[in-house]
Amino acid sequence: MRGVSFLRLRRCPGKLLQMKELCRFYSAEPKNKLRNVLKLSDRGMYQEIFPDTCVNHVSTLVNHNPQCVYAGFDPTADSLHIGNLLVLMNLLHWQRGGHQVIAVVGGATGLIGDPSHRTNERVALDQDVLNSNITSIKKNIVTLFENHEKYFWKDMQYPLPPIKIVNNLSWYENVNILDFIRDIGKHFRMGTMLGRTSVQSRLKSETGMSFTEFTYQIFQAYDWLQLLNKYNCRFQIGGSDQMGNIMAGHELISRTARLNVFGFTLPLITAEGGKKFGKSLGNAIWLSPKRSSSFQMYQYFIRTTDADVENYLKLFTFLPLNQIKQIMVEHRQSPENRKAQQILAENVTLLVHGDEALQAAKNATLLLYDKSIESLSIMSQEQIAAAFEGANIVDIVPDDSNMTAFDLAMKAKCFKSESDAIRLIKAGAFYINYKRVTDLDEKIKFGNHILPNYITLIRTGKRTYHLVRWLELQRVENESSC
């Protein structure tokens, strides 16, 4: 699997400040040395800041007093994915600096659908599905922040300000549509709205753009106004595809509250081919263990290319930059050991899934490289199933003690027909627990073919796996232990 790529910095003269220029605005260290979130640009965390005319003001605000920052997450699926992870990492960095962070779950905007970086309109969600998604996404966020505090903040001297998770439906439920159009809609100009990149790309597409999606930027802008009024939230974080929506919020607040607010965009994480991660593209690695296992996440990051791994360590871990530098020195001396990728995968999996799930992922990974009966024997059935994702899982009750390799192959449905089984087994295309079996009449024995954890791993051909679970043997052991 190819590593994630990053969009490079784009210059927009007079509009956006490139983060490399921010270094000259670093001021004296505040009491909390992590408070100066502008220093996250050293990690490549920021792509752009808006507006560029108030950077001195931004530096003063974040250095002298705790601020409030938010990011939004629309519940279009029942889990967040690694495309959202960088935004969450940024919120965690702000929290570590003593700032108040807010995660807005779009119970209202999720019904509309953000057109940014989409080639077609989202399928409308049923309200019950949306509510279920909101519950699941809140759990994703809470788990991530709890794991951070448990594993990455346990030795710090001061507590973290708790994250606030709010549903933007709460401030739309009782809004009168005529009042909203009159009081809020009047602050938006059609020329500006039509000029947004997200709008232009859709208008030029074959499917065009519905009025529903066109209004999305108004609702996200109003979200920010509400958060400003309720929590004095003056900062918003989003992917680089969110700059148009951030600008809309800035313009609305400038015209209504007449206060300076600021937006930060982050590098966009894309899959191979430059496509944005998402459920509709079928390329997401999910944060929920029900959608993607800890093993899948661990494997995704351990397969990071050498070209990307240093950036990933800066973006997806809390390791100090000098430690990352040393890791890369050692990695370049022996890149075949993939030490940097291992550290990356361990840190991300621990943050998202916790310690037990990380250990399970590492154990499952061991199976991919240490092809021995001993390794298989110490793994649970769940760990083996995770390691060999997509394997055909078969439950077998042994009917006698004279089962042969041929019998097992047929019971496990490894081949389409008996003639195929005979031909391919004799040809050496049949493996039991990593060992090639060519004798059709070889007896299946406990401890050799049936492991102590009551499983048998079968491989046919180069990469087709079958996981056999011996049910009756498990039942007998369970009864004897009672």
C-alpha positions in Angstrom: 0.0 0.0 0.0 1.3 3.4 -1.0 1.8 6.0 1.7 -0.4 9.0 2.1 0.7 12.1 0.1 0.3 15.7 1.0 -0.8 18.7 -1.1 2.0 21.3 -1.2 1.7 24.9 -0.1 0.0 27.2 -2.5 0.6 31.0 -2.6 -2.4 33.3 -2.8 -0.9 36.8 -2.8 -2.8 39.2 -0.6 -5.1 36.6 0.8 -3.3 33.8 2.7 -0.2 33.7 4.8 2.1 30.7 4.1 3.0 29.1 7.4 6.8 29.2 6.7 6.5 33.0 7.1 5.1 32.6 10.6 8.5 31.9 12.3 9.2 35.7 12.5 6.0 36.1 14.6 7.1 33.8 17.4 7.1 35.8 20.6 8.4 35.1 24.1 7.5 31.7 25.4 4.3 31.7 27.6 4.1 30.0 30.9 2.7 26.9 29.1 5.4 26.3 26.5 2.9 24.4 24.3 0.5 27.4 24.2 2.1 29.0 21.1 0.3 26.8 18.6 1.9 28.8 15.7 5.0 26.7 16.4 3.1 23.7 15.0 4.2 25.0 11.6 7.6 23.5 12.4 5.9 20.1 12.2 4.3 21.0 8.9 0.9 21.1 10.7 -0.4 24.2 9.0 -0.8 25.0 5.4 -2.4 28.4 5.4 -3.8 31.1 7.8 -6.6 33.5 7.1 -6.5 36.5 7.1 -2.9 37.3 6.7 -3.2 40.9 7.9 -3.7 40.0 11.6 -0.8 37.5 12.3 0.7 39.8 15.0 -2.7 39.8 16.7 -2.9 35.9 16.4 0.5 35.6 18.0 -0.5 37.9 20.9 -3.8 36.1 21.5 -2.4 32.5 21.5 0.6 33.4 23.6 -1.0 35.5 26.4 -4.3 33.9 27.1 -6.1 30.5 26.5 -8.2 30.8 23.3 -11.1 28.8 22.0 -10.8 26.8 18.7 -13.2 24.5 16.9 -13.4 22.0 14.0 -16.5 20.5 12.5 -17.3 16.9 11.6 -20.4 16.0 9.6 -22.0 12.6 10.5 -22.2 11.3 7.0 -20.9 7.9 8.2 -20.9 6.0 11.5 -17.2 6.6 12.0 -14.5 9.2 11.4 -11.5 8.0 9.4 -7.8 8.9 9.0 -8.7 11.7 6.7 -10.1 13.4 9.9 -7.2 12.4 12.1 -5.0 15.3 11.3 -7.7 17.7 12.3 -8.1 15.8 15.6 -4.4 15.9 16.2 -4.4 19.6 15.8 -7.2 20.0 18.3 -5.2 17.9 20.7 -2.2 20.2 20.3 -4.3 23.2 21.1 -5.7 21.4 24.1 -2.1 20.6 25.2 -1.4 24.3 25.0 -4.2 25.0 27.5 -6.7 26.2 24.9 -10.4 25.3 24.9 -11.2 23.0 22.0 -14.7 22.3 20.5 -15.7 19.5 18.2 -18.9 20.4 16.3 -20.8 17.4 15.1 -23.1 18.5 12.2 -26.5 17.2 13.1 -27.8 20.0 10.9 -25.1 20.5 8.3 -25.0 16.7 7.9 -28.5 16.9 6.4 -27.2 19.3 3.8 -23.8 17.9 2.8 -20.5 19.7 2.3 -19.8 19.9 -1.5 -16.0 20.5 -0.9 -13.9 18.0 -2.7 -16.9 16.1 -4.0 -17.7 15.3 -7.6 -21.4 14.6 -7.0 -24.1 15.3 -4.4 -24.3 13.2 -1.2 -27.1 10.8 -0.7 -29.6 12.2 1.8 -29.5 10.4 5.2 -32.4 9.2 7.1 -32.8 11.0 10.5 -32.4 7.8 12.5 -29.2 6.9 10.6 -27.9 10.4 11.1 -28.6 10.3 14.9 -26.8 6.9 15.1 -23.9 8.3 13.2 -23.7 11.3 15.6 -23.5 9.0 18.6 -20.8 6.9 17.0 -18.7 9.9 15.9 -18.9 11.4 19.4 -17.6 8.1 20.7 -14.7 8.3 18.2 -13.7 11.7 19.5 -14.1 11.0 23.2 -12.1 7.8 22.8 -9.3 9.6 21.1 -9.1 12.4 23.7 -9.3 9.9 26.6 -6.5 7.8 25.1 -4.4 10.9 24.6 -4.8 11.9 28.2 -4.2 8.3 29.4 -1.1 7.4 27.3 0.4 10.7 26.2 -0.3 13.2 29.1 0.0 11.1 32.2 3.2 12.7 33.4 2.4 16.3 32.8 2.1 18.8 35.6 -1.2 20.5 34.8 -4.7 19.2 33.7 -6.1 19.4 30.2 -9.2 21.6 29.6 -11.9 19.1 28.7 -13.1 19.0 25.1 -16.6 20.3 24.4 -18.6 18.3 21.8 -21.7 20.1 20.5 -24.3 19.3 17.9 -25.1 22.3 15.6 -28.7 21.1 15.3 -29.2 22.7 18.8 -29.1 26.2 17.4 -31.1 25.5 14.2 -34.0 23.6 15.7 -36.1 26.6 16.6 -34.9 29.0 13.9 -37.5 30.5 11.7 -36.5 30.2 8.0 -37.8 33.6 7.0 -35.9 35.2 9.9 -32.7 33.3 9.0 -32.8 34.3 5.3 -33.5 38.0 6.3 -31.1 38.3 9.2 -28.2 36.0 8.0 -28.7 35.6 4.3 -28.4 39.4 3.6 -24.7 39.3 4.7 -23.7 37.0 1.8 -23.0 38.1 -1.7 -23.8 35.9 -4.7 -20.6 36.8 -6.6 -18.5 35.7 -3.7 -20.4 32.5 -3.0 -20.3 31.5 -6.7 -16.6 32.2 -6.8 -15.7 29.6 -4.1 -13.6 26.8 -5.5 -16.0 24.1 -4.2 -18.8 25.8 -6.0 -16.9 26.4 -9.3 -15.7 22.8 -9.6 -19.3 21.5 -9.1 -20.9 23.9 -11.5 -18.5 22.8 -14.2 -19.2 19.1 -13.5 -21.8 17.0 -15.4 -24.0 16.7 -12.3 -23.9 20.4 -11.4 -24.9 21.6 -7.9 -28.1 21.7 -6.0 -29.3 24.8 -4.1 -29.1 22.6 -1.0 -25.4 22.1 -1.3 -24.9 25.7 -2.4 -26.2 26.9 1.0 -23.8 24.8 3.0 -21.2 27.6 3.3 -23.9 29.8 4.9 -24.7 27.3 7.6 -21.0 26.6 8.4 -20.5 30.3 8.6 -23.5 30.6 11.0 -22.0 27.8 13.1 -18.9 29.9 13.8 -21.0 32.9 14.7 -22.9 30.9 17.2 -19.7 29.5 18.7 -18.3 33.0 18.9 -21.4 34.2 20.8 -21.6 31.2 23.1 -17.9 30.4 23.8 -15.9 33.4 22.4 -14.5 31.0 19.8 -12.3 33.0 17.5 -10.4 30.2 15.8 -11.4 27.5 13.3 -9.4 24.6 12.0 -10.1 22.6 8.8 -8.6 20.8 5.9 -7.3 22.8 3.0 -10.6 22.1 1.2 -12.4 24.1 3.9 -10.8 27.5 3.2 -13.9 28.7 1.3 -16.2 27.8 4.2 -13.7 29.4 6.7 -13.7 32.6 4.6 -17.5 32.6 4.6 -17.6 32.5 8.4 -15.0 35.2 8.7 -17.0 37.5 6.4 -20.2 36.9 8.3 -18.7 37.6 11.7 -16.9 40.7 10.4 -20.2 42.1 9.2 -22.3 41.2 12.3 -20.1 41.0 15.4 -17.3 43.2 13.9 -14.6 41.0 15.6 -11.4 39.5 14.2 -11.6 35.7 13.8 -9.0 33.4 12.3 -8.9 30.2 10.3 -6.1 27.7 10.0 -6.0 25.1 7.2 -4.1 21.8 7.4 -2.5 19.7 4.7 -5.1 17.5 3.0 -4.5 13.7 3.5 -5.2 11.9 0.2 -5.2 8.4 -0.9 -3.2 7.1 -3.8 -4.1 9.0 -6.9 -4.8 12.2 -5.0 -8.4 11.4 -4.0 -9.7 12.5 -0.7 -10.3 9.8 1.9 -14.0 8.9 2.4 -16.6 6.2 2.6 -17.9 7.0 -0.9 -14.5 6.3 -2.4 -14.1 3.0 -0.6 -10.6 3.9 0.6 -11.1 4.9 4.2 -9.3 3.5 7.2 -11.8 4.1 10.0 -11.2 5.2 13.6 -14.0 2.9 14.9 -12.8 -0.7 15.6 -16.1 -1.9 14.3 -15.2 -0.6 10.8 -11.4 -1.0 10.7 -9.4 -3.1 13.2 -6.4 -1.9 15.1 -4.4 -4.3 12.9 -5.6 -2.5 9.7 -4.6 0.8 11.1 -1.2 -0.5 12.3 -0.6 -2.0 8.9 -1.6 1.2 7.1 1.0 3.3 8.9 3.7 0.6 9.0 3.5 0.5 5.2 4.3 4.3 5.0 6.9 5.0 2.4 10.4 6.2 3.5 9.7 9.4 1.7 6.7 10.2 3.9 7.5 8.7 7.2 9.3 11.7 8.7 6.4 14.0 7.8 4.0 11.5 9.4 6.0 11.3 12.6 5.7 15.1 12.8 2.0 15.2 12.0 0.6 12.1 13.7 2.7 11.8 16.9 3.5 14.0 19.8 7.2 13.1 19.7 9.5 16.1 20.1 11.2 17.2 16.8 14.7 16.5 18.1 13.6 12.9 18.9 12.1 12.5 15.4 15.3 13.8 13.9 17.3 11.1 15.8 14.8 8.4 14.8 15.3 9.3 11.2 19.1 9.2 11.5 18.8 5.6 12.8 16.2 4.7 10.2 18.4 5.9 7.3 21.2 3.7 8.6 19.1 0.6 8.3 15.9 1.4 6.4 15.1 -2.3 5.9 14.3 -2.5 9.6 11.5 0.1 9.2 12.1 1.4 12.7 10.5 4.8 11.9 7.4 3.2 10.5 7.1 1.0 13.5 7.3 3.9 15.9 4.7 5.8 13.8 2.3 2.8 13.7 2.6 2.2 17.4 1.9 5.8 18.3 -1.1 6.2 16.1 -2.6 2.9 17.0 -2.2 3.6 20.7 -3.8 7.0 20.3 -6.8 5.7 18.4 -7.3 2.2 19.8 -5.5 2.0 23.2 -2.8 -0.3 24.6 -4.6 -3.7 24.4 -5.6 -3.1 20.8 -2.1 -2.0 19.9 -0.7 -5.2 21.4 -3.2 -7.3 19.4 -2.2 -5.5 16.2 1.5 -6.2 16.9 0.8 -9.8 17.6 -1.2 -10.1 14.4 1.6 -8.4 12.5 4.0 -11.0 13.9 2.0 -13.7 12.0 2.7 -12.0 8.7 6.5 -12.3 9.2 7.1 -15.1 11.7 5.5 -18.0 9.8 5.7 -20.6 12.5 3.3 -22.9 14.4 4.5 -21.4 17.6 3.3 -17.9 16.5 -0.1 -19.2 15.4 -0.5 -21.2 18.6 -0.3 -18.2 20.9 -2.8 -16.0 19.0 -6.5 -15.8 19.6 -8.9 -16.7 16.8 -9.8 -13.0 16.6 -6.2 -11.9 16.2 -5.6 -14.5 13.5 -8.8 -13.5 11.7 -7.6 -9.9 11.8 -4.1 -10.7 10.5 -5.6 -12.6 7.6 -8.4 -10.2 6.7 -10.7 -11.7 4.1 -9.9 -15.3 5.0 -12.8 -17.7 4.6 -13.7 -18.7 8.2 -15.1 -22.2 8.5 -16.5 -23.9 11.6 -15.9 -27.7 11.6 -17.1 -30.3 14.1 -14.7 -33.3 13.8 -16.8 -36.5 13.0 -14.0 -39.0 13.6 -10.3 -39.3 14.4 -9.4 -40.4 10.9 -9.8 -37.2 9.0 -7.3 -36.7 6.2 -5.9 -33.7 4.5 -8.2 -34.3 1.6 -11.2 -34.5 4.0 -10.2 -31.2 5.6 -9.8 -29.5 2.3 -13.3 -30.5 1.2 -14.9 -29.6 4.6 -13.2 -26.2 4.5 -14.4 -25.7 0.9 -10.9 -24.9 -0.2 -11.5 -26.2 -3.8 -14.4 -26.1 -6.2 -14.5 -29.9 -6.7 -12.9 -33.1 -5.5 -10.9 -33.4 -8.8 -9.5 -29.9 -8.2 -8.6 -30.8 -4.7 -6.7 -33.9 -5.7 -4.9 -32.2 -8.5 -3.9 -29.0 -6.6 -2.9 -30.8 -3.3 -0.6 -33.1 -5.3 0.8 -30.1 -7.1 1.9 -28.5 -3.8 -0.8 -25.7 -3.6 -2.2 -26.7 -0.2 -0.6 -25.6 3.1 -1.7 -26.4 6.7 -0.3 -24.0 9.3 2.4 -22.8 6.8 3.5 -26.4 6.0 3.0 -27.7 2.5 0.9 -30.9 2.4 0.9 -33.0 -0.7 -0.3 -36.3 0.8 -4.0 -36.6 0.4 -4.2 -39.3 3.1 -2.1 -37.4 5.7 -4.0 -37.7 9.0 -5.1 -34.5 10.8 -3.7 -34.5 14.3 -4.0 -32.3 17.3 -0.9 -30.3 18.1 0.3 -30.4 14.5 -2.6 -29.7 12.2 -5.0 -28.6 15.0 -3.3 -26.1 17.2 -3.8 -25.6 21.0 -6.1 -22.7 20.3 -8.3 -25.0 18.3 -7.6 -23.4 14.9 -6.1 -24.5 11.6 -4.8 -22.0 9.1 -5.0 -23.3 5.5 -3.5 -21.6 2.5 -4.3 -22.5 -1.1 -2.2 -21.0 -3.8 -0.2 -17.9 -3.1 -2.5 -15.8 -0.9 -5.9 -17.4 -0.3 -6.5 -18.3 3.3 -9.0 -20.3 5.2 -9.4 -20.2 9.0 -10.8 -23.4 10.5 -12.3 -23.3 14.0 -12.8 -26.7 15.7 -16.0 -26.2 17.6 -16.5 -29.5 19.3 -13.0 -29.6 20.7 -13.5 -26.1 22.2 -16.8 -27.2 23.7 -15.3 -30.3 25.3 -12.5 -28.2 26.9 -14.9 -25.6 28.2 -17.1 -28.3 29.8 -14.1 -30.0 31.4 -12.9 -26.7 32.9 -16.3 -26.0 34.5 
